[in-house]
Amino acid sequence: MTFSHQHLAQEPSRAEVDALPAYTVIEFGTPWCPHCLGAQPLIEAALSPRADIRHIKVEDGPGKPLGRSYRIKLWPTLVVLKDGQEVARVVRPTNAAAIATALEPLSAAH
């Protein structure tokens, strides 16, 4: 699975995320956020060639439990996971290099 264009209809629980195998990038944001919209081409360019990385878009907001469990403050925030454990994150990426740097912990085994 590579880049996902749509936010999930229902966010997964933290326990479900913690149990995810292999590589996952969770993107927290909203479909209307200007920062999120501006980052989409960068995120897609970084993730599209990586079929080994699951991309989950989670619509975040006040009171959303998954975002609060990761202490998300700004959108978009990409949380990079290996076997359900956070290995990197990037907040409001403005260039491809920031995303590439966040994905580096997944490249060593790639």
N, C-alpha and C positions, 0 to 999 in steps of 0.2 A: 504494500500500500504506500502510495506517495502523497503528494499534496492533496488536501481536502478543501474543496471550495465552500462547503456548507458547514455551519455550526450544528452540533448535535441537537436533536430535538429535546433530549433530556441528558443532563450531565451525568457521567458515571460517578459512583461513590469513590471515596478515597481508598477504601479497601479494594475495589475493582482495579483502580489505577496502580496501587502498590503491588498487585498480583500480575500485572502485565509482563509478559516475557519479552526478551530482546530489547529492541530500541524503539523509543516512542518520543515524539515531541508533542507536548500539549500547548496549544496556543490559546491563551486567555484574551478575550476581547469582546467586541460587539460588532454586528454588521453595519452599524451607523457611525462608528468612531472614525474620525478623520485620520488619526495616527494608524489605526488598524488597516484602513483602506489603502493608505499610502505604502504600508509595509508589505502588502500582499504580493506584488511582483518580486520583491526580494526573497520572501519566504518561499514562494513557488519555485524560483530559480535555484534556491539552495536545496530544497527537498525533492524536486521532481526527478533528478538523476539517482536518488537514493531509494530504490525499491525496498531496501531492508529496514527503512524507518517508517513506523506507523505515525501518521499525523492526525491528531484529534483537535478539532476546534471546539472550544467550550465558550458559550456566551456567558460572560461574567457580569456581576453586578452586586449591589448591596445584598447581603444575606445569603449569597450563593455559597454553599458549604465547601465545594471543592476549591474555589478561588481563595476562600478564607483560610483553608488548611495549608495553602501554599503562600499565604500572606501576600497576595497579589495587590499591588497598589496602583500601578499604571498599566495602560493597554497600549499596544499588545505586549504581553509578556510570553516568551517562549520558555517552557520548562523542558529541559532535555533529560530523559530518563533512560537508564540502562537497567533492565530487569526490575522496573518499578521504583528504582532509587534515583533521586536527582543527582546528576553529575555536572550540570551547567544550566545557566539561564541567561537570557538576553532580554532586556527591557527596552521597548521602543527602538527596535533596530532601524537605523537610517542608512545602512550600507550593507552590502553582501558580506563584507569581511567580518562584521560583528556576528552574523549568523554562522559563518564558516568556523569562526573561533569557538562558538558554543557547541558546534557539532564535532569538534576535534576529539573529544573523549570517545566518540563512537567510531572514529576513523582508524584507531589503532588496531582494532580487531576486524576492520572491514577488508 
